Amino acid sequence: MVRQAGALLLAALVTSRGLFAQGAVDSPAADSTVVDLRGAPAITPADQLKVLLHPVEIRYVQQESVLLPATGSIKGLYVNAWAFGSPKLWQLVRLADETEINAFVVDVKDDTGCLLYPSAVPTAQQIGANQCVRAKDARARLDSLHAHGIYPIARIVVAKDPLLAERKPQWSVKDRDTGGVWRDRINIAWVDAYNDSVWIYAAQLAQEAARMGFAEVQFDYVRFPDEPRERMATAIFPAHRSGETQREAVRRHIGLLRDRLKPLAVPVTFDIFGLTASATGDLGIGQVWEDFASVADVVLPMVYPSHYYRGAFGFAWPNGQPYRVVRSALNDALQRSRPLPGSAEIRPFLQAFTLGRRLPRYTPFEIREQIRAVEDLGITSWVLWNPRSVYQRAALRPKHASPPPAPRELSTASGGR
């Protein structure tokens, strides 16, 4: 599939959330954002990456389009903005060169409101988003991804944007009791997801990212806050239209994002809670599976086993059942998408981090079990999520490994429902 990008391709001369979580992920501080590829203790020294792939002499060639990986399947890693802007990026590039990885999901706007690179979008300039840029040489780094055959995906966080909420309080969720900006339980300000301007800002950043050379745009936090009822009781949404539900607001605005990006012919994709595929209603955040699956090019359910409540799918401790939880969740997603004409591709986010105080730790085994569940259902694409962009090489197949066996039939014994 060819996606027009109009980007300069660089040819080298040589070659993270919140609902129902059973614990808390430590926020990655700037100085702790390491791309540690050492993996589990069982990994031998020969498996470790010891040499950084440094940038080399380059020349520019004109490229008219950006291609999906030749396999048509995405095997991706989430790369936070700190990792992308640091020398550690070259370790991840080397990892992709040598394993099945062929795509990076890169933060263009993260959940602080800061940007990957200086933006020409007026709102970004007005709120000072260009003052907290993570990678001033982002264009050269992006071109390096193209040169290595890595499919670059721009991740843009929408509603969880404390910078925008505080610099443009008229766009924020308001606190009924204080009259000021409302904050969640960890003191983070959110913007009002009913407000058209919030979504237009996200669309403008996405258009800019596509023109820069990102081959796909992925929107996250396309929802209302997932806070306890007592905290939400004080939240006021100034842009709320009379009679419009949260679900209707989200559905209307994901359509806006799709329409704004359509002229650029880039895939428009959305990250959503994994539980959306299994739940009735909108989870109190405005997300309903069918609304996304009928609009998006790709839907990325975040089916992290650690984020499912006790008893989900009949498992007392879902975090200890990586294969069965992922398979059960994605089976629900497939069942709900089947009746929809032209429904979106399903490309799950998988857990590559350890969460909570109770075992198991997520080693290469637990990660591969999730991938096995994906493949057993006939889904060919996935993305690994680690908030610090720390990945274990032993969890990944070598670049030219044999393909996995054909998917097995669903059965309750192997985790299907």
C-alpha positions in Angstrom: 0.0 0.0 0.0 1.4 3.3 -1.0 0.8 6.4 1.1 1.7 9.8 -0.4 4.0 11.7 1.9 6.0 14.1 -0.3 8.9 13.7 2.1 12.7 13.8 1.5 13.9 10.3 2.2 17.4 10.0 3.7 19.5 7.3 2.1 22.4 6.2 4.3 25.6 5.3 2.5 26.1 2.6 5.1 24.0 0.7 6.9 1.9 3.8 28.4 -2.6 4.0 31.2 -5.0 3.9 33.6 -8.4 2.1 33.7 -8.6 -0.9 36.0 -4.9 -1.1 36.5 -3.7 -3.2 39.4 -0.8 -0.9 40.3 1.0 2.1 38.9 3.7 2.5 36.3 6.5 4.8 37.3 6.6 7.9 35.1 9.8 7.9 33.1 12.0 10.8 34.2 14.1 12.4 31.6 17.3 10.9 33.0 15.8 7.4 33.3 14.6 7.1 29.7 17.1 4.5 28.7 16.8 2.1 25.8 18.1 -0.9 27.7 18.3 -4.0 25.5 19.8 -6.3 28.0 16.6 -8.1 28.6 16.1 -11.0 31.0 19.0 -12.7 33.0 18.9 -15.6 30.6 20.1 -13.5 27.7 23.7 -14.3 26.8 26.3 -11.6 26.2 26.2 -12.4 22.5 22.5 -11.4 22.4 23.2 -8.0 23.9 23.7 -4.9 21.8 27.0 -3.5 22.6 27.7 -1.1 19.7 25.6 2.0 19.0 24.6 2.6 15.4 25.8 6.2 15.0 24.6 8.5 12.2 26.8 8.3 9.2 27.5 10.4 6.1 24.3 10.9 4.2 22.8 12.1 1.0 19.3 13.2 0.2 17.2 11.7 -2.6 13.7 12.7 -3.5 11.1 10.1 -2.5 7.5 10.5 -3.7 5.9 8.0 -1.3 6.3 6.0 1.8 5.6 2.3 1.7 4.2 -0.1 4.3 6.7 -2.9 5.2 6.9 -5.4 2.4 5.1 -8.0 4.5 2.1 -5.7 4.9 2.3 -6.5 8.6 3.4 -4.1 11.3 5.6 -5.3 14.1 6.2 -2.2 16.1 7.8 -0.6 19.2 6.6 2.4 21.0 9.5 4.9 21.2 8.9 7.8 23.5 10.2 11.3 22.6 13.1 11.2 25.0 14.4 7.9 23.5 13.8 9.2 20.0 15.8 12.3 20.7 18.7 10.5 22.4 21.6 8.4 21.2 19.6 5.4 22.4 17.5 5.7 19.2 20.3 4.0 17.3 20.2 1.0 19.6 16.5 0.6 18.7 17.3 1.1 15.0 19.9 -1.7 15.3 17.3 -3.8 17.1 14.9 -3.3 14.2 17.6 -4.1 11.6 18.3 -7.4 13.2 14.8 -8.6 14.3 11.2 -8.7 13.1 10.6 -5.1 14.2 9.7 -2.9 11.2 7.8 0.1 12.7 8.2 2.7 15.4 5.4 4.5 17.1 6.9 7.9 18.0 5.5 10.5 20.3 4.9 13.7 18.3 2.8 15.1 21.2 3.0 13.2 24.5 0.7 13.3 27.5 2.6 16.4 28.9 1.6 18.4 25.9 5.3 18.8 24.8 6.3 18.2 21.2 8.9 16.1 19.4 10.0 19.0 17.2 9.4 22.7 16.9 5.9 23.2 15.3 4.6 25.9 13.0 1.0 25.3 14.3 -0.2 28.6 15.8 -1.7 27.0 18.9 1.6 25.2 19.7 3.5 28.5 19.4 0.9 30.4 21.6 1.1 27.9 24.5 4.8 27.5 24.5 4.9 23.9 23.3 8.0 24.7 21.3 9.8 25.4 24.5 9.8 21.8 25.6 10.8 20.1 22.3 12.4 16.6 22.7 14.3 16.3 19.5 15.3 19.4 17.6 17.0 17.2 14.9 13.8 15.1 14.5 13.7 15.5 10.8 17.1 13.9 10.3 16.3 11.1 12.7 13.0 10.5 10.9 14.8 10.3 7.6 17.2 7.8 9.2 14.2 5.6 10.0 13.2 5.7 6.4 16.7 4.7 5.3 16.5 1.7 7.5 13.1 0.6 6.2 11.4 1.4 9.5 7.7 2.5 9.1 7.3 5.7 11.2 4.0 6.3 13.0 3.3 9.7 14.7 1.5 9.3 18.1 -0.5 12.3 19.1 -2.2 12.5 22.5 -5.4 14.5 22.4 -7.4 15.0 25.7 -4.6 14.6 28.3 -2.7 17.8 27.6 -1.9 19.7 30.8 0.2 22.3 28.9 -2.8 23.2 26.6 -5.2 23.1 29.6 -3.2 25.5 31.7 -2.1 27.9 28.9 -5.6 28.0 27.4 -7.9 27.4 30.4 -10.9 28.3 28.3 -10.3 24.9 26.6 -9.9 23.0 29.8 -12.1 20.9 32.0 -13.2 23.2 34.9 -13.5 22.5 38.6 -17.0 23.2 39.9 -15.7 23.8 43.4 -12.7 26.1 42.7 -13.7 27.6 39.4 -10.2 26.9 38.2 -8.8 24.1 36.0 -10.0 20.6 37.0 -7.3 18.0 37.8 -7.3 14.3 38.0 -6.2 12.2 41.0 -2.5 12.7 40.1 -3.0 16.5 39.7 -2.9 16.5 35.9 -5.1 19.0 34.0 -7.2 17.8 31.0 -8.7 19.6 28.1 -12.4 19.5 27.4 -13.1 16.7 24.9 -16.3 18.4 23.9 -14.3 21.4 22.6 -13.8 21.4 18.8 -10.6 23.5 19.1 -8.9 20.7 21.1 -9.4 18.3 18.2 -8.5 20.8 15.5 -5.2 21.4 17.3 -4.5 17.6 17.2 -5.5 17.5 13.6 -3.1 20.3 12.7 -0.2 18.6 14.5 -1.1 15.4 12.6 -1.1 17.2 9.2 2.3 18.7 10.0 3.7 15.3 11.0 2.4 13.7 7.8 4.0 16.4 5.7 7.3 15.9 7.6 7.4 12.3 6.6 5.5 10.2 9.1 3.7 7.5 7.2 0.8 7.1 9.6 -0.9 9.1 12.4 -2.0 7.5 15.6 -4.3 9.4 18.1 -4.3 8.4 21.8 -6.4 9.7 24.7 -9.3 10.1 22.4 -11.6 10.1 25.4 -12.8 11.7 28.5 -10.9 11.2 31.8 -11.1 7.8 33.5 -11.4 9.0 37.1 -13.4 7.8 40.1 -17.0 9.0 40.2 -16.5 11.3 43.1 -13.7 13.1 41.4 -15.6 13.4 38.1 -18.5 14.9 40.1 -16.7 18.2 40.2 -15.7 18.2 36.6 -17.4 20.7 34.3 -17.1 20.6 30.5 -17.7 24.2 29.3 -18.1 23.2 25.6 -20.7 20.5 26.3 -23.5 20.8 23.8 -27.0 20.3 25.3 -28.0 16.7 24.8 -24.7 15.5 23.4 -23.3 12.4 25.2 -19.6 11.7 25.7 -19.9 8.9 23.2 -21.4 11.2 20.6 -18.7 13.8 21.2 -15.9 11.3 20.8 -17.6 9.8 17.7 -18.1 13.2 16.1 -14.5 14.2 16.7 -12.8 11.1 15.5 -14.7 11.7 12.3 -13.3 15.3 12.3 -9.7 13.9 12.6 -10.3 11.4 9.8 -11.7 14.1 7.5 -8.9 16.5 8.2 -6.3 13.9 7.3 -8.0 12.5 4.3 -6.4 14.8 1.8 -2.9 13.7 2.9 -3.8 10.0 2.3 -2.2 8.8 5.5 -3.7 6.0 7.6 -5.6 7.4 10.6 -5.4 5.1 13.6 -6.6 5.2 17.2 -5.4 3.8 20.5 -8.3 2.7 22.7 -8.8 0.8 26.0 -8.7 -3.0 25.4 -11.8 -3.4 27.6 -13.8 -1.4 25.0 -13.9 -4.6 22.8 -15.5 -6.6 25.7 -17.7 -4.0 27.5 -21.2 -2.8 26.8 -21.6 1.0 27.0 -18.8 3.5 26.7 -16.9 2.8 30.0 -17.8 6.3 31.1 -15.1 7.7 28.8 -16.9 7.9 25.5 -15.3 4.9 23.8 -17.4 2.3 22.0 -15.7 -0.3 19.8 -18.0 0.0 16.8 -17.5 3.8 16.6 -13.8 3.4 16.1 -13.8 0.3 14.0 -16.2 1.9 11.5 -14.2 5.1 11.1 -10.5 4.3 11.5 -8.0 2.6 9.2 -6.6 0.8 12.2 -7.8 0.4 15.8 -5.2 -0.4 18.4 -6.8 -1.9 21.5 -4.5 -1.8 24.5 -5.0 -5.4 25.7 -2.4 -5.3 28.5 -3.2 -8.2 30.9 -2.2 -6.1 33.9 -4.9 -3.6 33.1 -7.8 -6.0 33.4 -9.8 -6.3 36.7 -9.8 -9.4 38.8 -12.2 -11.9 37.3 -12.0 -10.6 33.7 -12.6 -13.4 31.3 -12.9 -15.7 34.2 -9.4 -15.3 35.4 -8.7 -14.5 39.1 -5.4 -12.7 38.1 -5.4 -11.7 34.5 -1.8 -10.4 34.6 -0.7 -14.0 35.1 -2.5 -15.2 31.9 -0.9 -13.2 29.1 -1.9 -15.7 26.3 -5.5 -16.3 27.4 -6.3 -12.7 28.3 -5.0 -11.3 25.0 -6.7 -14.0 23.0 -10.0 -13.5 24.8 -9.9 -9.7 24.4 -9.0 -9.9 20.7 -11.6 -12.6 20.0 -14.2 -10.1 21.4 -12.8 -7.4 19.1 -13.0 -9.7 16.0 -16.5 -10.7 16.8 -17.7 -7.1 17.1 -15.9 -6.0 14.0 -17.2 -8.8 11.8 -20.6 -7.3 11.1 -19.2 -3.9 10.2 -18.6 -3.4 6.5 -15.1 -2.2 5.8 -14.1 -2.4 9.5 -10.7 -1.2 10.6 -7.7 -3.4 10.8 -7.0 -4.6 14.4 -3.4 -4.0 15.6 -3.1 -4.5 19.3 -0.8 -2.9 21.7 0.9 -5.6 23.8 2.4 -5.4 27.3 6.2 -5.2 27.4 6.5 -3.9 31.0 5.9 -5.3 34.5 3.1 -3.7 36.5 2.1 -4.2 40.1 3.7 -5.9 43.0 2.6 -9.5 42.2 4.3 -11.8 39.8 4.8 -12.4 37.0 7.5 -10.2 35.7 7.1 -9.7 32.0 10.0 -11.5 30.5 10.4 -12.5 26.9 8.2 -15.5 27.6 5.2 -13.4 28.7 5.7 -11.1 25.7 5.9 -14.0 23.2 2.8 -15.5 24.8 0.9 -12.4 23.9 2.2 -12.4 20.3 1.3 -16.1 20.0 -2.3 -15.2 21.0 -2.4 -12.5 18.4 -1.1 -14.8 15.7 -3.3 -17.7 16.7 -6.3 -15.5 15.9 -4.9 -14.7 12.4 -4.0 -11.1 13.3 -0.6 -10.2 11.7 0.3 -6.9 13.2 1.1 -5.7 16.8 3.0 -3.0 18.7 4.9 -3.5 22.0 4.4 -0.9 24.6 6.9 0.0 27.3 6.6 3.5 28.7 10.4 3.9 29.0 11.0 2.3 25.5 12.9 -0.5 27.2 12.7 -3.8 25.1 14.1 -7.3 25.5 15.8 -8.6 22.4 15.0 -12.2 23.3 11.3 -11.5 22.9 11.7 -10.8 19.2 12.3 -13.1 16.3 15.4 -12.6 14.2 14.8 -10.7 11.0 14.8 -13.7 8.7 13.2 -16.3 11.0 10.7 -18.7 9.6 7.1 -17.5 9.7 4.9 -18.8 12.5 2.6 -21.8 11.8 -0.9 -21.2 10.5 -3.4 -20.0 13.1 -5.1 -22.8 15.1 -8.8 -23.2 15.5 -10.4 -21.3 18.4 -11.1 -23.4 21.4 -12.0 -22.8 25.0 -9.0 -24.9 26.1 -6.6 -22.5 24.4 -8.2 -19.4 25.7 -11.0 -18.6 23.2 -14.5 -17.9 24.5 
